[in-house]
Each structure stands twice: as C-alpha cells, then as structure tokens.
Amino acid sequence: MHASAPEAEHAEPWSVRVDALDPRAAEHIASSLASQILSHARWERIVVVCIGTDRSTGDALGPLVGSLLTEQLACSLDGPSLEGVDIRGTLDDPVHAMNLRDACDDLAAAQHTHLVVGVDACLGQAEQVGTISLGLGPVRPGAGVNKSLPPVGALHITGTVNIGGFMEYLVLQNTRLSLVMRMAKVIAQGIAAAMAAVRSTRGETLACLAHRDLS
C-alpha cells in the first residue's frame, strides 16, 4: 500500500485543494497544474508517475489515473493531446512498493530534463475525504501506512480516499470504488487539460520568440 501522508500537501508554500464533486474540479486542477508546470522553465518532457496497486481499492487511485491518461494518449484526436508526456503506473503495469525504487532510479538519470509529477492516494480527516490536493514538492508514498519509500516528483497530486489514523491497510481495502473512480477521472481530466494548456502556451511563446528573431 502506498497511501501518502496528508501532511505532505501542506508542507510546501503552494497548495490547492478541490472537491471531486465540484463540477469545475478538473478545470481548477488544470489551471493550477499548468501554471506550476510553466513556472518550471527547464524541462523537455513531463513524466506523470501514478503510484499504487489495483490489489487495494483505495490504493488503486494512482493506477486508475495512469490508465485513464494512457487511454487519453491513445485517443488524442478526441480530446487534449498528451504529446510529450510519459505516463508511468497503470492498472496493467503499476508502480508500487516493490518496483518504486527502480522507477525512481530510471527517473534520476533524466532529472535535469524531465519534470516529474507524482500522483498517489492518501488518507486524511473525515472532512477531507473526496478532495484532491496539488502542491509543490514530492509525493511521499507509504507515509500514510508507515512505509519508508522514496519521494517522487517536483509536483504532487494526492486524492484523499478515506479516513486515516487507524488500521490503514484495512481502511484502504474497504474504500468505495465509486469514490476512487470519480476522483481518478477528475484528476486525469485535469492533467490532460493542463498538458494541453502548457503545450499551447509554450508553442505561442516559441512562435513569438521566432518572430522577434526574424524582425
């Protein structure tokens, strides 16, 4: 299980929390994420690392997001394109406790050219269940269930899928699938729209620079 500690999303100066039931939740995620990605000037590719396992309902949030984004990538003509984005962690090929360190080693080799966004489930207070948080700094997999795993990402997105503080493994396994699916769809839609906005903005910037050079 990888559920992240809820404290991680408040440890950095920038953070945003949205309710998955908000009709504009994906839009809020997209605008916030895009602005943060654009503020990181030096990157060539974006890597979205979706952490978790389909063996636990609550912990399946990450792999569900990864699979939805992979489907979006395959059907880019029907929605925002994810060109230039690598997706790690799906239902078929999850990134979990057993292979997370290897995945981090692979990313470390390209840390100067890749901007990594970590996605994971977390446990929190009752009033936070069903909310999605974005923040600066890495996601900290396993912290919510007292596991020591490497942090992932320059930016993080976490979804609070259930209440923390007691019997965390059992809580994750008894999390409602409908809630996790709803949150995964909102996160995936937000990420896809953010990437489209980033690509459009960077394209306009490059076009302006090229025009200025030719003037």
C-alpha positions in Angstrom: 0.0 0.0 0.0 1.3 3.5 -0.7 -1.2 6.0 0.6 0.6 9.2 1.3 0.6 11.2 4.4 -1.9 14.0 4.3 0.7 16.4 5.9 2.8 16.4 2.8 0.4 18.5 0.9 0.6 21.3 3.4 4.4 21.3 3.9 5.1 23.5 0.8 4.3 27.2 0.2 1.9 26.5 -2.7 -1.0 24.0 -2.4 -4.5 23.8 -3.8 -7.4 21.5 -2.7 -10.6 20.8 -4.7 -13.6 18.7 -4.1 -14.0 15.9 -6.6 -17.8 16.6 -6.6 -17.2 20.2 -7.8 -18.4 20.4 -11.4 -15.3 22.5 -12.1 -12.8 20.4 -10.2 -10.9 19.2 -13.3 -10.8 22.8 -14.6 -9.3 24.0 -11.2 -6.7 21.2 -11.3 -5.8 22.0 -14.9 -5.3 25.8 -14.4 -3.3 25.3 -11.2 -1.2 22.5 -12.5 -0.5 24.3 -15.8 0.7 27.4 -14.0 3.1 25.5 -11.9 4.5 23.4 -14.8 5.1 26.6 -16.8 6.9 28.1 -13.8 9.5 25.3 -14.1 11.4 26.6 -17.0 13.9 23.8 -17.6 12.3 20.6 -18.8 12.0 18.8 -22.1 9.4 16.1 -21.1 6.9 15.7 -18.4 6.6 12.4 -16.5 3.5 11.6 -14.6 4.2 8.8 -12.1 0.9 7.2 -10.8 1.7 5.2 -7.7 -0.4 2.4 -6.2 -1.8 -1.0 -6.8 -5.1 -2.5 -8.0 -4.9 -5.0 -5.2 -6.4 -2.4 -2.8 -9.4 -0.3 -3.8 -8.2 2.8 -2.1 -4.7 2.5 -3.3 -5.9 2.0 -6.9 -6.3 5.7 -7.4 -2.9 6.2 -9.0 -3.0 3.2 -11.4 -6.6 4.3 -12.4 -5.3 7.8 -13.3 -2.4 6.3 -15.2 -4.7 4.0 -17.2 -7.2 6.8 -18.0 -4.3 9.1 -19.1 -2.9 6.3 -21.3 -6.3 5.9 -22.9 -6.3 9.7 -23.5 -2.9 9.4 -25.1 -4.1 6.7 -27.4 -7.2 8.7 -28.4 -5.7 12.2 -28.6 -7.9 13.2 -31.5 -10.9 13.0 -29.2 -9.5 15.4 -26.6 -6.5 17.3 -25.3 -3.3 15.7 -26.6 -0.7 14.3 -24.2 2.2 14.5 -26.7 5.5 15.0 -24.8 4.1 13.3 -21.6 5.3 10.0 -20.3 2.9 8.0 -18.1 4.3 5.6 -15.5 2.0 3.4 -13.5 -1.2 1.9 -14.8 -3.6 -0.9 -13.9 -1.7 -3.3 -16.2 1.8 -2.0 -15.2 1.6 -0.4 -11.8 4.3 1.4 -9.9 4.2 0.1 -6.3 6.4 -0.6 -3.3 8.2 -3.5 -5.0 9.4 -1.6 -8.0 9.2 2.1 -6.9 12.9 2.4 -6.2 13.8 1.1 -9.7 11.3 3.5 -11.2 13.0 6.4 -9.3 16.4 5.3 -10.4 15.3 5.4 -14.0 13.9 8.9 -13.5 17.1 10.1 -11.7 19.1 9.6 -14.9 17.0 12.2 -16.6 16.2 14.5 -13.7 17.7 17.6 -15.4 15.5 17.3 -18.5 12.3 15.8 -17.1 9.7 17.4 -14.8 8.0 14.7 -12.7 4.5 14.9 -11.3 3.7 12.3 -8.6 0.1 11.0 -8.2 -1.0 8.9 -5.2 -3.8 8.2 -2.8 -3.7 9.4 0.7 -5.7 9.1 3.9 -6.9 12.1 5.9 -9.5 13.6 8.1 -13.2 12.8 7.5 -14.0 16.2 6.0 -11.1 15.8 3.5 -12.3 12.5 2.0 -13.2 13.0 -1.6 -10.8 16.0 -2.1 -7.9 16.3 -4.4 -4.7 18.3 -3.4 -2.0 19.7 -5.6 1.3 21.0 -4.2 5.0 21.7 -4.8 7.4 19.1 -3.8 7.3 15.3 -4.0 4.5 12.9 -3.1 5.6 10.7 -0.2 4.4 7.1 -0.9 3.8 4.8 2.0 4.0 7.6 4.7 0.3 7.1 5.4 0.8 3.4 6.2 4.2 3.8 7.9 6.3 2.6 5.0 9.6 4.1 4.0 9.7 4.7 0.3 11.5 7.2 -1.9 9.7 10.5 -2.6 8.5 11.1 -6.1 8.2 14.3 -8.2 8.8 18.0 -8.2 5.0 18.4 -8.0 2.4 16.2 -6.5 -1.3 15.4 -6.7 -2.9 13.4 -3.9 -6.5 12.2 -3.5 -7.9 11.7 0.0 -9.8 8.4 -0.4 -10.6 7.6 3.2 -10.0 8.4 6.9 -6.6 7.8 8.3 -5.2 7.2 11.8 -6.2 3.6 12.4 -6.0 0.2 10.6 -4.8 1.9 7.4 -4.4 -1.2 5.3 -8.0 -2.3 6.1 -9.3 1.1 5.5 -7.7 1.3 2.1 -9.1 -2.1 1.2 -12.6 -1.1 2.2 -12.7 2.2 0.3 -15.6 2.7 -2.0 -14.6 2.1 -5.7 -17.2 4.6 -6.9 -15.3 7.4 -5.0 -11.9 6.3 -6.2 -13.2 6.1 -9.8 -14.8 9.6 -9.6 -11.5 11.1 -8.2 -9.4 9.3 -10.8 -11.5 10.7 -13.7 -11.3 14.2 -12.3 -7.5 14.0 -11.8 -6.9 12.5 -15.3 -9.1 15.1 -17.0 -7.3 17.9 -15.1 -3.9 16.6 -16.0 -4.8 16.2 -19.7 -6.2 19.7 -19.9 -3.2 21.1 -18.1 -0.8 19.5 -20.6 -2.8 20.9 -23.5 -2.7 24.4 -22.0 1.1 24.0 -21.3 1.7 22.9 -24.9 -0.3 25.7 -26.3 1.4 28.4 -24.1 4.9 27.1 -24.9 4.1 26.9 -28.6 2.8 30.5 -28.6 6.0 31.6 -26.7 8.3 29.9 -29.1 6.4 31.4 -32.0 6.7 34.9 -30.5 10.5 34.4 -30.0 10.9 33.2 -33.5 9.0 36.2 -34.9 11.1 38.5 -32.8 14.4 37.0 -34.0 13.2 37.4 -37.6 12.2 41.0 -37.1 
